[in-house]
């Protein structure tokens, strides 16, 4: 017999004032892993470091640092390759990046960007800068040498000068004003070039003792002798007539690649190589490596400080100071994240952010806890899925080493040999209200209730195929399963499959499923023919949104998250897309605070901040990032509500909404004030909600629905059940 289900609609609209965000709160915070230090400069008590994630100003006394990047400054890109400071304190910064870059002047307050669109700069990448006694800037690029006098630009290249090639690696100016220029090319041309403002003189392997045409570094000592680091020929000394070559065959140099050189007040030469740091006093050689205190053997930049301390920028180990005895590392990064791509992010009820790549990181306030195969029970494998159970358990799916549970103390690993897990490749995890774990793998679904396993695959269920890319459980307990050959819905009894035969979608695969407050399913559509775009299913109709047809580069989608206002946030390989149901907005590295365009993961916290993972971690909130603790402690003003009741027994759908995130308790009481059912007891983001309440076992009579939102006055509405 068919039952008539009648809904009682109870709208509880609780109006809160939004927490005021300080106008100085940034919209973007970029958690940078800036341990690649390409350039160093000293200014009084500060060290300026050019890194792969921005420009860093470091207080030598305290170690405190300020990071400037595309999120909080006018830097066009984050990769800073060279820094030079002029006599008035202006910082001249050379940047490079695949999407732009150029020469930047920073006076401590204002930023001036010179690029190929607004100046005579011949290329958007700047690798070296030197300033002569007249204040002219000499700028090395991959497309020639530029001279800038503050107004006019002159460009020298292999077509109009004595330069043998256009890729300029280093520039130094001697006491006579001669420019010494290190040049290289991929075709073998290059060498050391002297320019006296009239004549060009080339020294290369064919006409001099230079051992290699790829000149990476040049310094001039107090005698005027040039010390030249090459890519493949070791270290050369040139006194104007004679050449002396030092390489791995006749010296303790650990490598024939010398990428940086500096000379201290005692005349010692400090050499950076890929295999350690070298000190040469003219007779004796001393080699330092990680066993001596270096954080990394790859030395990229060297600075001799005014007090005699040596500062070394490494390729992966950050910045270190050496006073002749002790090694002191200085932070250049605001994150504890290891290097590597971020694959997934989840946020627990205590506001801890769990971030996974080839490692697992728990961010709790300013604390970063890193778990790897070396210090935990994690296997050595890329993490592809995360799910949170209650307050303690974190379930971790790996690409090839099974499933792991972490309870805060113990690690438990499940594999195909010790459990019912159908495959070692785990790609999705969701947890049902009753605690069952639904685990999508390369070979079907494993359901685990902490005691026994149930396996679903294409041979014993309605699954269209065994590769499970995504599983999401809706508020009614139905499982929505994205596979390579269709979307499956399983309500516990019946399987329903949606594919190209009954949806008119261009390709059959589904991944990255998210459900909005109205119950609509949003997912990426993909298949052998490519990416179909963003698909939406409202349980009756399908709608396909194709970003490519809207003017975006392609239809590729790698992450979907939905905020409390039902905005869709979509990760692509060309930036972050926002879809509000009508308009599309693209946030990318060209105009916004993203430091990368490839977005693999998005999670939204209680305050609406978006945590974005790809080649790094970025937090974003339109209008300014909100502190969750401040937001939770903010006192909320009085509320108002409007209630409309329709229908009768047995099933009630209760609608309610809040304007600000807060702790919410939604409960049903009988006429004597006794709790019949607690429907919601959780911290909720701002937005519209509804919940089903089964009254079939309740006797007829008067009941009350009570909504307590934060510190707001409790809202209570009457509900009458009749036959």
C-alpha positions in Angstrom: 0.0 0.0 0.0 1.3 3.4 -0.9 1.5 5.8 2.0 0.7 9.4 1.7 3.6 11.4 3.1 2.6 14.9 4.2 5.2 17.4 5.3 4.9 19.9 8.1 7.1 22.8 7.1 8.4 24.7 10.1 10.6 27.7 9.2 12.8 28.9 12.0 14.5 32.0 10.7 17.0 33.2 13.3 18.5 36.6 12.4 22.0 37.2 13.7 24.3 40.2 13.1 27.5 39.2 11.2 30.7 39.4 13.2 32.6 42.5 12.1 35.9 41.7 10.4 38.8 44.0 11.0 39.3 45.9 7.8 43.0 44.9 7.9 42.2 41.2 7.8 43.6 39.9 4.5 41.4 38.1 2.1 44.2 35.7 1.3 46.7 33.9 3.5 49.4 31.9 1.7 51.1 29.3 3.9 54.4 29.2 2.1 57.0 26.5 2.1 59.8 28.9 1.2 62.8 26.9 2.0 64.4 27.5 -1.5 66.5 30.7 -0.9 67.7 32.1 -4.2 69.0 35.5 -3.2 70.3 37.4 -0.1 70.9 41.1 0.7 71.6 42.9 3.9 70.1 46.2 5.1 71.1 47.3 8.6 69.6 44.8 11.1 67.7 43.0 8.4 68.3 40.3 5.9 66.3 40.2 2.7 65.8 36.8 1.2 64.4 35.9 -2.2 62.6 32.6 -2.1 60.4 30.4 -4.2 57.3 31.7 -2.2 58.1 35.4 -2.0 60.3 38.1 -0.5 61.2 37.7 3.2 62.5 40.4 5.5 64.3 38.9 8.6 65.3 40.6 11.8 68.8 39.3 12.5 68.4 39.8 16.3 65.0 38.3 16.9 64.6 36.0 13.9 61.1 37.5 13.3 60.3 37.8 9.7 57.8 39.5 7.3 56.8 37.7 4.2 55.8 39.6 1.1 54.0 37.6 -1.6 51.2 37.9 -4.2 48.7 37.6 -1.3 49.7 40.7 0.6 51.8 42.9 -1.7 52.2 44.0 -5.3 54.7 41.3 -6.2 53.5 39.9 -9.6 54.8 36.4 -8.8 56.4 34.7 -5.8 59.7 33.5 -7.2 62.4 36.0 -6.3 65.7 35.3 -7.9 67.8 38.3 -7.1 67.8 41.3 -4.8 70.0 44.5 -4.8 69.6 47.5 -2.5 70.6 51.0 -3.8 72.1 53.9 -1.8 68.7 55.3 -0.9 67.4 51.9 0.5 65.2 50.9 -2.4 65.1 47.2 -3.0 65.4 46.1 -6.6 63.9 42.7 -7.0 64.1 40.3 -9.9 61.3 37.8 -10.2 60.3 35.1 -12.5 57.3 32.8 -13.1 55.5 31.0 -15.9 52.7 33.5 -15.8 54.7 36.7 -15.4 57.3 38.5 -13.4 59.8 41.3 -14.0 61.7 44.0 -12.1 60.2 45.4 -9.0 61.3 48.5 -7.0 60.2 48.5 -3.3 60.9 51.5 -1.1 59.4 49.9 2.0 55.9 51.2 1.3 55.3 51.4 -2.4 55.8 48.8 -5.1 56.7 49.7 -8.7 56.6 46.9 -11.2 58.5 47.0 -14.5 57.6 44.3 -17.0 57.5 43.8 -20.8 54.1 45.6 -21.0 55.1 48.9 -19.4 58.8 49.3 -19.8 61.8 48.4 -22.0 62.5 45.3 -20.0 63.2 42.6 -22.7 61.8 39.7 -20.7 59.5 39.0 -17.8 62.1 37.0 -15.9 65.0 38.8 -14.1 68.0 36.7 -12.9 70.6 39.3 -11.9 70.8 43.0 -11.0 73.8 45.3 -10.5 73.9 49.0 -9.8 76.8 51.3 -11.0 78.1 54.4 -9.4 75.7 56.6 -11.4 72.7 54.7 -10.1 72.1 52.9 -13.4 70.5 49.5 -13.0 72.0 46.6 -15.1 69.5 43.9 -15.4 70.1 40.4 -16.6 67.3 38.4 -18.3 67.0 35.3 -20.5 66.5 37.7 -23.4 69.4 40.0 -23.0 71.0 42.7 -20.8 69.0 45.9 -19.9 70.3 49.2 -18.6 67.8 51.4 -16.8 68.7 54.9 -15.6 65.3 55.6 -14.0 63.8 56.9 -17.1 65.3 55.3 -20.2 65.9 51.7 -21.2 68.7 50.3 -23.4 68.7 46.6 -24.2 71.8 44.7 -25.3 71.5 41.3 -26.9 73.4 39.0 -29.2 72.2 40.9 -32.2 73.3 44.5 -31.3 76.2 43.9 -28.9 79.2 41.7 -28.2 77.1 39.3 -26.1 77.5 35.8 -27.4 74.1 34.7 -26.2 71.1 36.3 -24.4 70.8 34.4 -21.2 72.4 36.5 -18.5 73.2 34.7 -15.3 75.4 37.1 -13.3 76.6 40.7 -13.4 79.3 42.4 -11.3 80.9 45.9 -11.7 84.5 46.6 -10.9 86.1 49.7 -9.4 86.7 51.1 -12.9 83.0 50.7 -13.9 83.5 47.8 -16.2 80.6 45.4 -16.3 81.5 41.7 -16.0 78.7 39.5 -17.3 78.2 35.8 -17.0 76.4 34.3 -20.1 75.1 30.9 -21.0 72.9 29.3 -23.6 71.5 25.8 -24.3 73.5 25.7 -27.5 77.0 26.1 -26.0 77.5 29.8 -26.6 78.3 31.9 -23.6 81.2 32.8 -21.4 82.5 35.8 -19.5 82.0 39.2 -21.1 83.6 42.5 -20.1 81.8 45.7 -21.2 83.5 49.1 -20.6 80.5 51.1 -22.0 82.2 51.1 -25.4 83.9 47.8 -26.1 82.8 44.2 -25.6 85.4 41.6 -24.8 84.4 37.9 -24.7 86.3 35.2 -22.9 85.2 31.7 -23.7 86.6 28.2 -24.0 87.9 28.9 -27.5 90.0 32.0 -26.7 90.8 31.8 -23.0 91.4 29.5 -20.1 87.8 29.5 -19.1 86.9 25.8 -18.7 83.1 26.1 -19.4 80.9 28.6 -21.2 78.1 28.5 -18.7 79.2 31.2 -16.2 76.9 31.1 -13.2 78.6 33.4 -10.7 81.3 36.2 -10.6 83.0 38.1 -7.8 86.0 40.4 -7.7 88.5 40.4 -4.9 90.4 43.3 -3.4 93.2 42.8 -6.0 90.8 43.0 -8.9 91.0 39.3 -9.6 87.8 37.7 -11.0 86.6 34.5 -9.4 84.2 32.7 -11.7 81.9 29.8 -10.9 80.8 27.7 -13.9 78.1 25.1 -14.4 80.4 22.2 -15.4 84.0 23.5 -15.2 84.5 24.3 -11.5 86.0 27.5 -10.2 88.3 29.8 -12.2 90.5 32.7 -11.2 91.4 35.3 -13.8 93.9 38.1 -12.9 93.5 39.8 -16.3 96.2 37.7 -17.9 96.4 34.2 -16.4 93.7 31.7 -15.6 93.8 29.2 -12.8 91.3 26.4 -12.7 90.1 24.5 -9.6 87.9 21.5 -10.1 87.2 18.0 -8.7 90.4 16.6 -10.2 92.9 19.0 -8.6 91.1 20.3 -5.5 88.6 19.1 -2.8 85.7 20.8 -4.6 82.8 18.4 -4.2 81.3 19.3 -7.5 82.3 20.9 -10.8 79.2 23.2 -10.5 79.8 26.4 -8.6 76.6 28.4 -8.5 77.5 31.1 -5.9 80.6 32.9 -4.6 81.3 35.4 -1.9 84.6 36.8 -0.4 84.9 37.7 3.2 87.0 40.5 4.8 89.9 38.0 5.2 89.9 37.2 1.5 88.4 33.7 2.0 86.3 32.5 -0.9 83.0 30.9 0.0 81.6 28.7 -2.7 78.2 27.2 -3.1 77.9 23.8 -4.9 75.1 21.2 -5.1 77.1 19.0 -2.7 78.1 21.3 0.0 79.7 24.6 1.0 83.4 25.2 0.4 85.8 27.7 2.0 89.1 28.4 0.2 91.7 30.6 1.8 94.1 30.4 -1.2 95.9 27.4 0.1 93.5 25.3 2.2 90.1 23.9 1.4 87.3 23.2 3.9 84.2 21.5 2.9 81.0 21.8 5.0 77.9 19.6 4.5 74.8 18.5 6.5 77.0 16.6 8.9 78.6 19.9 10.0 75.3 21.8 10.5 74.1 22.8 7.0 70.4 22.2 6.7 70.9 21.2 3.0 74.0 20.6 0.9 72.7 22.5 -2.1 73.9 26.1 -1.7 72.2 28.6 -3.9 73.1 32.0 -2.4 75.8 33.4 -0.1 76.0 36.7 1.8 78.9 38.0 3.9 77.3 40.1 6.6 78.6 43.4 7.9 79.6 41.7 11.2 81.4 38.9 9.4 78.7 36.3 9.7 78.1 34.2 6.7 74.6 33.7 5.5 73.7 30.8 3.2 70.5 30.2 1.2 70.0 26.6 0.4 67.9 24.8 -2.1 65.4 23.1 0.2 66.8 23.7 3.6 66.0 27.4 4.1 68.4 30.0 5.5 71.3 29.4 7.8 73.9 31.7 9.5 77.4 30.6 10.3 79.5 32.6 12.7 82.6 30.4 12.3 81.6 28.0 15.1 77.8 27.8 15.3 75.1 27.3 12.7 71.8 29.0 13.3 68.8 28.4 11.1 66.4 31.3 10.4 62.8 30.7 9.5 61.6 31.9 6.0 58.3 30.0 6.1 55.1 30.4 8.0 54.1 26.8 7.7 55.1 23.4 8.8 53.9 21.7 5.6 56.4 19.5 3.9 57.0 19.9 0.2 54.7 18.0 -2.2 51.2 18.3 -3.6 48.2 18.5 -1.4 45.6 15.9 -2.3 42.8 16.4 0.3 41.8 18.6 3.2 39.3 18.1 6.0 38.4 20.1 9.1 37.3 18.5 12.4 34.9 19.8 15.0 37.7 21.3 17.0 38.7 23.4 14.0 41.9 21.4 13.4 42.8 21.3 9.7 44.0 17.9 8.4 46.0 18.2 5.2 47.3 15.2 3.2 49.7 14.6 0.4 52.5 12.1 0.6 52.2 12.8 4.3 49.5 13.8 6.8 49.6 17.1 8.6 47.4 18.3 11.5 47.2 22.1 11.9 46.0 23.2 15.3 46.3 26.9 15.7 50.0 27.7 15.1 51.0 24.1 15.7 51.8 21.9 12.7 52.1 18.1 13.5 53.6 16.1 10.6 53.0 12.4 10.2 55.0 10.3 7.7 56.0 6.7 7.2 59.1 7.4 9.3 57.5 8.8 12.5 54.0 7.1 12.5 52.0 4.1 11.4 51.4 5.6 8.0 52.6 3.5 5.1 54.8 5.0 2.4 52.1 6.0 -0.1 50.3 9.0 -1.4 47.2 9.8 0.7 44.1 10.0 -1.5 41.2 10.2 1.0 40.5 11.5 4.5 37.4 11.2 6.7 36.8 12.2 10.3 34.8 10.1 12.8 33.7 11.7 16.1 36.4 13.7 17.8 39.3 11.3 17.6 39.4 8.9 14.7 40.9 9.9 11.4 40.5 7.5 8.5 43.2 7.7 5.9 42.9 6.2 2.4 46.1 5.6 0.5 46.8 5.2 -3.2 48.4 1.7 -2.9 48.8 0.7 0.7 45.3 0.3 2.1 43.4 2.1 4.8 44.7 3.5 8.1 42.8 4.6 11.3 44.5 7.0 13.6 42.8 7.6 17.0 45.2 10.2 18.2 47.6 7.6 19.7 47.5 4.4 17.8 47.7 3.6 14.1 45.7 0.7 12.7 46.3 -0.4 9.2 43.8 -2.4 7.1 44.9 -4.2 4.0 43.5 -6.9 1.7 45.4 -9.5 3.7 44.2 -8.6 7.2 40.7 -7.3 6.5 37.8 -7.3 4.1 39.1 -4.3 2.2 38.6 -5.1 -1.5 41.7 -3.3 -2.8 44.8 -1.5 -1.5 43.9 1.6 -3.6 41.5 3.7 -1.5 40.0 6.8 -3.2 37.1 7.9 -1.1 35.7 7.5 2.4 32.5 8.7 4.0 31.0 7.7 7.4 27.3 7.0 7.9 25.5 8.3 11.0 25.5 4.8 12.5 29.3 4.7 12.2 29.7 2.5 9.2 32.7 3.4 7.0 32.0 3.4 3.3 35.3 3.0 1.5 35.6 3.4 -2.2 38.5 1.5 -3.8 39.9 0.5 -7.1 38.0 -2.8 -6.9 34.6 -2.0 -5.3 33.3 -0.7 -2.0 34.2 -2.0 1.4 31.7 -1.2 4.3 33.2 -1.6 7.8 31.2 -1.4 11.0 34.3 -1.8 13.2 33.7 -5.6 13.5 32.9 -7.0 10.1 33.2 -6.1 6.4 30.7 -6.1 3.6 31.9 -5.7 0.1 30.0 -4.4 -2.9 31.2 -4.8 -6.5 29.8 -5.0 -10.0 29.2 -8.7 -9.6 27.0 -8.7 -6.5 25.3 -5.2 -6.6 24.1 -2.6 -8.9 27.5 -0.9 -9.2 28.2 -0.1 -12.9 31.9 -0.8 -12.4 34.4 -1.4 -9.6 36.5 1.8 -9.8 35.0 4.1 -7.1 36.1 7.7 -7.4 33.8 9.3 -4.8 31.3 8.4 -2.1 29.0 10.9 -0.4 26.1 10.0 2.0 23.2 12.3 2.0 21.0 13.4 5.0 18.6 10.5 4.4 21.4 7.9 4.4 21.5 7.3 0.7 24.9 6.6 -0.8 25.9 8.5 -3.9 28.8 6.7 -5.6 30.8 8.1 -8.5 32.4 5.5 -10.7 34.1 5.5 -14.1 30.9 4.3 -15.8 28.1 6.0 -14.0 26.7 7.5 -10.8 25.1 5.0 -8.5 22.6 5.7 -5.8 22.1 3.1 -3.1 19.4 3.6 -0.5 20.1 0.4 1.4 17.8 -1.7 -0.7 17.7 -0.4 -4.3 20.5 0.5 -6.7 19.9 3.2 -9.3 22.5 4.0 -11.9 22.8 7.2 -14.0 25.0 7.2 -17.0 25.0 8.5 -20.6 22.0 6.3 -21.5 19.6 8.1 -19.2 21.1 11.5 -18.4 22.2 12.9 -21.8 25.6 13.7 -20.2 28.5 13.6 -22.7 30.7 11.1 -20.7 29.8 8.5 -18.1 32.2 9.0 -15.2 31.6 10.9 -12.0 34.0 12.2 -9.3 34.1 14.8 -6.5 30.5 14.8 -5.3 29.1 17.5 -3.0 25.5 18.1 -1.9 24.0 21.5 -1.2 21.4 22.5 1.4 18.6 21.7 -1.0 19.8 18.2 -1.6 21.1 18.9 -5.1 24.1 16.7 -6.0 27.0 18.5 -7.7 29.8 16.5 -9.3 32.5 16.5 -11.9 31.7 14.6 -15.1 34.5 12.8 -16.8 35.3 10.0 -19.2 37.5 8.7 -22.0 36.4 11.6 -24.2 37.7 14.1 -21.5 36.0 16.2 -18.9 32.3 17.0 -19.4 32.2 19.8 -16.8 30.1 20.3 -13.7 26.9 18.3 -13.4 24.0 19.0 -11.1 21.2 16.5 -10.3 18.2 17.6 -8.3 16.8 14.0 -8.1 14.8 14.6 -11.2 16.6 16.7 -13.7 20.2 16.9 -14.8 22.0 20.2 -15.6 25.5 20.3 -17.1 27.7 23.4 -16.8 30.6 23.5 -19.1 33.2 26.1 -18.1 35.0 25.9 -21.4 31.9 27.2 -23.2 31.7 30.0 -20.6 35.2 31.3 -21.7 37.4 29.3 -19.3 40.3 27.2 -20.5 38.7 23.7 -20.1 36.2 21.6 -18.2 38.6 19.9 -15.9 37.4 19.7 -12.3 39.5 18.3 -9.4 37.6 19.5 -6.3 34.1 20.8 -5.3 33.0 22.3 -2.0 29.8 24.2 -1.1 29.6 27.0 1.4 26.7 27.9 3.7 25.2 30.2 1.1 25.2 27.4 -1.5 28.0 28.9 -3.5 29.9 26.2 -5.3 33.7 26.4 -5.1 35.5 24.4 -7.8 39.1 23.4 -8.1 40.6 23.4 -11.6 44.0 23.5 -13.2 43.6 27.2 -14.1 42.4 28.5 -10.7 39.5 28.5 -8.2 36.0 28.9 -9.7 33.1 30.3 -7.7 29.5 29.6 -9.0 26.7 31.3 -7.1 24.0 29.8 -9.3 24.1 32.6 -11.8 27.6 34.1 -12.1 31.0 32.6 -12.4 34.1 34.1 -10.9 37.6 32.9 -11.5 40.4 33.4 -8.9 43.9 32.7 -10.3 47.5 33.7 -9.8 47.3 36.6 -12.3 45.0 38.8 -10.2 44.5 37.2 -6.8 46.3 35.8 -3.9 46.7 32.3 -5.2 50.3 31.2 -5.6 49.4 28.3 -7.9 46.5 27.5 -10.3 46.3 23.7 -9.9 43.8 23.1 -7.1 43.3 19.6 -5.9 41.4 20.1 -2.6 39.0 22.6 -1.0 37.5 22.6 2.6 35.4 25.3 4.2 35.6 26.0 7.9 32.9 27.2 10.3 33.6 30.8 9.6 33.4 30.4 5.8 37.2 30.5 5.2 38.2 28.4 2.2 41.2 26.2 2.7 42.7 25.5 -0.7 45.3 22.8 -1.5 47.5 22.3 -4.5 51.2 23.0 -4.7 50.8 24.6 -1.3 48.1 25.8 1.1 46.1 29.0 0.8 43.2 30.3 2.9 40.7 32.7 1.3 37.6 34.5 2.4 35.8 37.3 0.5 35.9 40.4 2.6 38.6 39.2 4.9 39.6 35.9 6.7 37.6 35.4 9.9 39.2 34.0 13.1 37.0 31.1 14.2 37.7 31.6 17.8 36.7 35.3 17.7 33.7 34.3 15.7 32.6 31.7 18.1 33.0 34.0 21.1 31.2 36.9 19.4 28.0 37.6 21.3 25.0 37.4 18.9 22.1 39.8 19.2 18.5 38.8 19.6 16.8 36.7 17.0 13.6 36.8 15.1 11.8 34.0 13.4 8.9 33.1 11.2 7.1 29.8 11.3 4.7 28.3 8.8 3.2 24.9 9.5 1.5 22.7 7.0 0.5 19.1 6.9 0.1 16.4 9.5 1.4 13.1 10.7 3.7 11.1 10.2 6.8 12.8 8.6 7.8 16.4 9.4 10.4 18.4 7.5 11.7 21.2 9.6 13.3 24.2 7.9 15.6 26.6 9.8 18.3 29.1 9.0 21.0 31.1 10.8 22.9 34.1 9.5 26.2 33.5 11.4 28.1 30.4 12.4 27.4 29.3 16.0 26.5 26.3 18.2 23.0 25.0 17.4 20.7 22.8 19.4 17.4 21.9 17.6 15.2 19.7 19.8 11.6 18.5 20.1 9.8 18.6 23.5 6.5 17.3 24.7 3.9 19.4 26.5 5.5 18.6 29.9 8.9 19.9 28.7 10.5 16.6 28.4 13.0 16.1 25.4 11.4 13.8 22.8 14.2 14.0 20.3 17.4 16.1 19.8 17.6 16.7 16.1 20.8 18.9 15.9 23.5 19.4 18.4 26.5 20.8 16.5 28.4 23.9 15.4 26.8 25.1 12.1 27.9 27.6 9.5 25.6 30.3 8.4 22.9 29.1 6.0 19.6 27.5 5.3 19.0 24.0 6.7 16.2 21.4 6.9 15.9 18.1 8.6 13.4 15.2 8.6 11.6 14.2 11.8 9.6 11.0 11.9 6.6 11.4 14.2 5.0 8.1 13.4 5.7 6.6 16.9 4.5 9.7 18.8 1.0 10.0 20.2 -1.2 12.8 19.0 -0.9 16.0 21.0 1.0 19.2 21.4 4.8 19.4 20.9 7.3 22.1 20.8 10.3 22.6 18.5 13.1 24.5 20.2 16.0 26.2 18.4 18.9 27.4 20.6 21.5 29.2 18.4 24.6 30.4 20.2 23.9 32.8 23.0 20.7 33.9 21.3 17.3 33.7 23.0 15.8 30.3 22.5 13.1 30.2 19.8 10.2 27.8 20.5 7.3 26.9 18.1 4.3 24.8 18.7 3.6 21.7 16.6 0.2 19.8 16.9 0.0 16.2 15.8 -3.4 14.8 14.8 -4.6 11.7 13.1 
